[in-house]
Amino acid sequence: MTDDPRGGEGGPPINGLAVEACQPVYDGEVVDLSVVRFRRPNGRVVRREVIAHPGAVVMVPVDGAHVLMVRQPREAVGEYLLELPAGKLDVPGEAPLECARRELAEEVGRAAGTWRDWGGFFSAPAILAEYIHCFLATDLVPVDHTPIAEEEIEVVPWPLDDRDRLIAVVHDAKSLTGLLRLRHAWTGAGIP
Amino acid sequence: MTDDPRGGEGGPPINGLAVEACQPVYDGEVVDLSVVRFRRPNGRVVRREVIAHPGAVVMVPVDGAHVLMVRQPREAVGEYLLELPAGKLDVPGEAPLECARRELAEEVGRAAGTWRDWGGFFSAPAILAEYIHCFLATDLVPVDHTPIAEEEIEVVPWPLDDRDRLIAVVHDAKSLTGLLRLRHAWTGAGIP
């Protein structure tokens, strides 16, 4: 620590939360973990374990009267989960919408004629920097695709008439957020 | 690796995703990170960086015609965020509802006469084991409380009449999930 409120070792302040010191502790394939000291505007210094993340996208693909879900193994939580299709912003310079187009083709073999930006959210803001951009994708058409073998993704079209039961069985935060927005927007005949 | 599909070094299978080997790589104050090899039912072995987590609770506290939000510094994402009150299951043996009662008192100084279980969800199931239990809390009464200084939590009562704007400004997944459920349940006069 130094007398400089920004800190001799530190980076730029992030929205008033100044980085005073940053110690990388693990640089993995997916997880990059650092221990960071921040100085708040009131002078208090706090220590945080912070996981870096490039961000991600989640898509709500509506195909006629179905929403296209995916089922996949999620080792970190020990379950096969039913989720909305999603993917990481792992191509440098790729915009969120471009990533969403690529992932929609890769995971469910569809292109969308219409995209709507449904905002975004942090997944676990106490420890993880991941911000997820959410898109509604409609006017779908099939495209050629080669699923990535390791992902073992099964596409599960779910009838929108049965959306309350879907909301009851899905239990990951990004998918619930997208599906709760869809329930609000869905009129029975479409999305105005 | 061994010929035993469960693995000589491994633990028990979790829903068909057998742990074959587990190497702890960082044991922090909040983040415990391991590199785990899993064997799927089809025999494929995958390597995952897994962050352990005891789980958490998030509360949707409805006080008359307001929902009680909190604003706090979230260093990992570099912002002050407006969120629903929440907390970690960090007391050994504490049930989720007991944790919710404790955190509601600590963070917003209220006790609830009525609790409703609104299910739960994983926050980031690709890497983080955190499962968050969501509760609706109504019939609130004030209780004595001593806020935890380091948390710097500001209570922000938000009018339910203005819930669409709240949903537009909140951007963390657990809070959006709770607020989107609240929007669906709220009749204008209460929650049936």
Interface residues (C-beta under 8 A of the other chain):
Chain A: I14 N15 G16 L17 V25 Y26 G28 E29 V30 V31 L33 V35 V36 F38 R40 N42 R44 V46 R47 R48 E49 V50 I51 P73 R74 E75 A76 V77 G78 E79 Y80 L81 E83 G119 G120 F121 F122 S123 A124 P125 A126 I127 L128 A129 E130 Y131 I132 E150 E152 A168 V170 H171 D172 A173 K174 L176 T177 L180 R181 R183 H184
Chain B: I14 N15 G16 L17 V25 Y26 G28 E29 V30 V31 L33 V35 V36 F38 R40 N42 R44 V46 R47 R48 E49 V50 I51 P73 R74 E75 A76 V77 G78 E79 Y80 L81 E83 G119 G120 F121 F122 S123 A124 P125 A126 I127 L128 A129 E130 Y131 I132 E150 E152 A168 V170 H171 D172 A173 K174 L176 T177 L180 R181 R183 H184
